Amino acid sequence: MPLRLVMYVLAWLLPGAAHLWLGRRAAGLVFLVVLPLMVGIGLWLEGRLFPFHPSEPLVALAAIADTLAGLPYLAARLLDLGAGRPAAVTYEYGNTFLITAGLLNALVVIDAHDILVGRK
């Protein structure tokens, strides 16, 4: 497996790991702390980790965004967290934290790519 592909997978799995690998310690540590914390806050606010339902496009897009959070998402799934409680006042806030964490991690991976290829 090429080294670049290993970095992309590592960047997705562990938010901030690629930045640490590339010598961007401050950014890497911020991502390493903040993005998993966002997933934790989303779960604490009783947000839902959406299932993949291609028949419901918005639910499928939310599921993809959730998955982009990497290891925090996988850990939550393995621990059977993220069922969500729609009656909770904080439900939508929780969903927002979970989805945003995944989308931000995707941007972090893209940023790591830009650093790797010398665009940054």
N, C-alpha and C positions, 0 to 999 in steps of 0.2 A: 504494500500500500504506500503510495507516495506520501512524503512528509507533509505536503500541503493539505492533502485530504485528512490526514491525522489531526492537523491543527484545526480544520473546520469542524470535525466531529467533536474534538475536545472543546472548542469554542462554544458549540451548541450545548453539549452536555453540562459543562461547568462554566456558567457565565463569568467572564473576566479572565479565564485561564489562558486564552490566547494572548491577551494583552500582557499578562505576566510573562508568558513565554517570549514575547517580542520585546520585553524590556520596558514596557509602559506600566510600571508598578503602581503608580497612584490611581490611574484609571482602572487597572485590573482589580485592585483591592476594592475600589468603590463598586464596580460591577459585581464582584464576588460577594459582597455584603448586601447591597441594595436589592438586586433582582430576586434572590431567594427570599429576602425579607418581604418583598412585595407579594410573592406567592403565599408566604405565611400569613400576612395580613389579610389577603383575599380569602384564605380558608377560614381565618378567625372571624371574618365578617360574614361567614356562612355563604360565600360564593359557591358557584357550581363549576366543576370541571366538566365541560360539555362533552357528550358522546358524539361520535361521528354518525350523522344521519344525512346522507346525500339528498334525501327527499326534502329536507329542510335546509335550504342553502345558508341561511344566517347561523343556524346551529352548527352546521359543518364548518363554516368560517371561524366561528368562536372556538370550535374544537381544534382546528389547525393552529390558531393563535395560542391556545393553552399549551399545546404540544411543544411549541417553539421555546418554552421556558426551560426545556432540557431536564436535567437531573432533579430539580425541585418538583417538576411535574410528575416525573416517573416515580419519585418517592411518595408523593401524595397518592398516586394511583395504587401503588403497592400497599400502602397503609390504609387503603379504602377511604380516603378523605375526599372532600369536595363533592358530596352529594348535593349540597346546597339546600336551603330552606326558603322557597319563594315567599312564604308568609313573613319572613324576617324583615325588619325595617332596613337592615344593612345589606340585604341580598344583592341589590344592583351595584352597590359600592364594591362588594366582594368580587362580583363578576368583572367589574372594571379593573380592579387590581390584578386579577388573574390574567385577563386578556392583555392588558398593557404590559405586564411582565414578560409575556411571551413575545410580543411585538418588539419591545425594547431589546430583548435578547437577540432577535433577528438583526436589528440594527447594529448591535455590538459585534455580531459575527461579520457583517458587511464591513464595519469599520476595521476589524482585524485584517480582513482581506485587503482593504485599501492600504493599510500599513505594510503588509507583507509584500505587496507588489510595488511599493514605493510611491503611491499617490498621495501619501500623507507624511 
